Amino acid sequence: MELIEAILLSVLAASTPLLLAATGELVTERAGVLNLGVEGMMIVGAACGFGGAWLSGSIIVGALCGMLAGILMSLIFALMALGLAVNQVATGLALTIFGIGLSGLIGARFVGEKITPAPHLHVPGLTDIPLVGRILFGQDAFVYLSLVLIVAVWYVLYRTRPGLILRACGDNHISAHALGYPVLRIRTCAVMFGGACAGLAGAYLPLGYTPFFIPGMTAGRGWIALALVVFASWLPGRLVIGAYLFGAVSILQLHAQGAGIGIPSQLMSALPYLATVIVLVLISRARTGGSTAPAALGTVFVPNR
C-alpha cells in the first residue's frame, strides 16, 4: 500500500510541470502560433525561479520570477515571429538554444545552493486517510494550480466569447481580421500566456520537485509538452490524460530499473528528440485533415495596412 502511494505521489509531481507547460502551449497553438521554444522558456524559468526564491526566501516570489522570465522570453519570440514575420519553427528552436545558454549564465551562482521546497497541504483528518489522503489533500500548491488552470482554460476556450475569438484567430486569421479582431495582438497575448505557463513549469522543478538548481534540469520536458499538445488533439481534457500518462511512464521506468528490468539510458536521453520529430510529423499530418489542429497553425499573418 505504501509503495503504491509513493508511486502515485511521484507521478503527480512528475506530471505537474508537463501539464503546466502543455496548457500554455495549447492556448498558444489554439491562437495559431507554433512556439517550439517551450524548453528554453522552462529552463530560464527554472533558473530565475530558484534565484528569486533563494534571494527572497519566498516560494511565491520565486514562482513569480519564473513566470516573468517566461513572459520576457515569449516576448522575444513574439517580436520575431509575429512582429517581423520570421519563420516560427526556426524562431522557436533559436529561442530554446538561447534559453539554455541564458539559464546557465543566470543560474551559475546558484549551483550547489538549496532552498526549502514548497510546503504541502495538510488537512487534519483528511490528509491522513490511507492511500488517497496524501494524494488528494497532501500536494503542494503547484499541483492544484495546474488542475485549476486546465479547467479555466477549457472554460475560457469553449464557454466564453474571448475564447471563441482566440480559436477563430487560430482557425482562420484572415476572416478574424476581416471581422475587425486584432489578430496579432490576440496572438501576442496567447504567446505571453504560454510563456508564463512555461516559466512557472520550469520554476516548479527547483521550487517543488527538487530543492536545488542544476543546469539542464528540465531534461527535455519542454519537448514532451509540445508532443502532449498534439497527442491531446489540442483538447484540454485529453491533455490531462496525456500529461499524467507520460508522468506515470517516466516514474514507472525508474521503478523498473530498480527492480532489475534494464531500460537503456540512451533511449531515455533520446526521448526529447523523438518527441520533437513526432510533433513535426503529426502537425504536418494534421494539416491534411488527420487531426483537429488549428487550420492556421504556424501560418504567418501580415495584416493589410
N, C-alpha and C positions, 0 to 999 in steps of 0.2 A: 504493500500500500504506500509506504513512504517513497519507494523508488518511483512508482507511477506519479505520485505527487511532484517529486523532484523533476521528473521529465516534463510534465505539463507546465510547471513553472518556468523551466528553461525554454520551452517552446514559446511561451508568451513573451518572454524577454527577447528572444532571438527574432521574433516576428515583428515586434513593435517598430524598429527603425525601418523595416521594409514597408510596412503599412503606411507609415507617415510619409516617407519619400514617394511611394507609389501614388498616394492620394493626391499629392501636389502635382505630380506628373500627369495624372489622369485629367485634372482640371486644365492643365496647360495644353494637353493634346486635344481635349474637347473644344478648346478655342481655336484649334487648327495649327498649333505650333509644336514642332518636334524638337525637344531640347534634350540632347544626349549628354549634357553637362551635369547630370544629377550627381555622378560620382565626385566631380570636382567641387560642387556646392556642398556636398555632405562632408567631405574631408576638411574643407575650410571651416564649416560649421562646427566640426568636432574640435579643431584647434582653438577657435575663438570662444566656443562654449566652455571648454576646460579652462582657458586663460581667464575668462570673465569670472568663473566660479572660484578659481584659485586666488585671484586677486581680491575679490569682494567677499568671499566666504559664503556666497549665496547661490544656491542651485537655480533660483528663479532668474537672477542676473545672468548666470551662465547660459540658461536656455534662451533668454532674450538676445544675448550676444551672438549665439549661434544662428538664431533667426535673422538677425540684422546682417550677419555675414552672408547668409544665403541670399537675402534680398539684394545686397550690393553686387554679388556675383551674377545674379539673374539680370540685373540692370545692364551689365556688360553684354550679356547675351542679347538682351532686347535692343540695345543700341546697335549692335552689329547686324543681327538677323532681321529685326523689324525696321529699325531706323534707316540702315544702309542697305537693306535687302540682300545681305550676304547669305550664301547657302547655309541652311540651318544645320545640316548634318556636320559640315566642316566646322561651323562655329561652335557647336556643342562639344565636339571632340577636342577642339582647341581649348575650350573652357575647362574641360577635365584635366588636360595636361597642365594648364596654368594653375588650376586649383591645387593639384598635387604638389607642385613646386612651392606655391604660396603657403600652403599649410605647413610644409617643412620649415619654412622661414619663420612663420608665426609661432609654431609650437616648439621650436628648438630649445627655448629656455625652460619649457615646462616638462621636458622628457625626464622621467625619474621622480617627478613630484606626484603626490597623492592627495585626494580630497575625500571628504565624507560623501558617499553617494546619496542619491535622492531617497528620502525616507519612504517606507512602505505604509500603506493604510493599515490600521488596526482597529477593528470594531469589536469591542468586548462581547463575547458570546457568539459572534458570527465568524470571526477570523479563525477561531479555534475548532470549528466544525471539521471533522476528519475529511480529507481529500479535497472537498470543494471550498472549504473555508478560506484558505490562503489564496486559492485560485480566483475566487470571486471578490473577496474582501481583504486581500493582503498584497495588492500590487502597488507600484509607485504611480505617481500622477501621470507619467508619460503613457502608460498602458491605457488608462481610462481616457486620456485625451485623444489617443489615436482612434479609439472606437467612437467617441463623441464626434470627432472630426469627420469620419467617413459617413456617419449618419447625417451630419449637417450638410456635407457636400451632396449627398443623394437628394436631400430635401430641396436644396437650392437649385440644383440642376434640373430636377423634374417636377417641382411644385411651385416654382416662382418665375416671375417674368424675367428678372435678370439672368436666371439660368437658361431660359429659353433663348434669350438674345445671345448669350455666350455660345450655346450649341449651334445657333444659326451662323455665327461667325466661323465656326469650325466646319460646318457642312456646306455653306455657300456664302463666302465672304463678299462676292460681287452683289448678290441680292441684298445682303445685310447692309452693305454700303449704300445701295440704291434706296433703301428704306430710311436712310439717314442715321444709321448707327455708326459710331466711331470705332471701326474695326481695329485699327492699330492701338487705340487707347485700351480697348477691352482686352486685346491680346497681351498688351503690356502688363495689365493688372493680373491676368491669369499667369503670366510668366513670373511675376513677383510673388504671387501666392505659392506657386510651385517652388520658388527659391526659398521662401520662408519655411515650407514644409521640409525641404531637403536639408536646410540648415539645422532645423530642430531635430530631424532624424539623426544627423551627424552628431549634434550636441548630446543626444541621448546616450551615445556609445560611451563617452568618458564620464557622463554625469549619472547614469543609471545602470548601464550594463557592466562597465568596469570602472573603477575609481581612479583611472590614470589615463594619460595620453601617450600614444606611440605613433610614429609616422606610418601612414598607410593603414590605420586601424579600421577603415571602412571595408577593406578587403573585398572590393567588388560589389558591395551591396547596392550601390547606385545602378550598376548594370542590371542586377537582378530586379530592382524596382521597375526599370524600363521594360523588362521582359514580362513582369507581372501585369502591367497595364494591358499589354497585348493578349496575354493569357486570359485576362478577365473580359476581353472583348469590349473594353472601355466602359464597363459597368461596375459601379461601386460595390454591389453585393458580391459579385464574383471576385472582386479584388481582395476582400477579406478572406475568402476561402483560399485564394492563391497564396496570400502572404503567410497564413498560418500553415498551409501545406508545405511551403518551402522551409519555413522555420522548423517544422517537425522533421523534415528530411535532414536538415543541417544538424539538428541535435541528435537524431537517431543514428546518424553515421558516426558520431563521436562515441556513442554508447556501443555501437557495433565494433568499433576499433578496440574499445575497452574489453569487449567480450572475446576478442581474438579473431574477429572477422576482418580480414585485411582489405582496406579500401585505399588504393594508391593515392598518395598526397598530390601527385602530379595531376590526377583527374580533378581533384577539388580546386587546385590552383588555376586550372584551365576553365573552370565553370563560368567566371565572369565573361571571358571572351566568347564562350559558347553562347551565353545569353545575348551578347551583342549581335552575333550572327543571326540568332533566332529572331530578335527584334526586327532587324532589317529585312529578313526574308518574309516574315509574317506581315509586315507593313506593306511590302511590295505585293504580296498575295491579297491583302485586304483591299487594295486599290482596284483589284479586278473583280470585286464583289464577293470575295470569300469570307468576309467578316463585316463587323459593324463599325469599322474605322470612320472617323470624320472624313467627309469627302475631300475637304481642302487641307488635310493634314500635311504639313511640311511645304505647302504651296506659298510662294512669295506673293504678297499683296502690296501693290503700289497704287494708292488712290489717285484718281484723276483730279488734277488741280486746275 
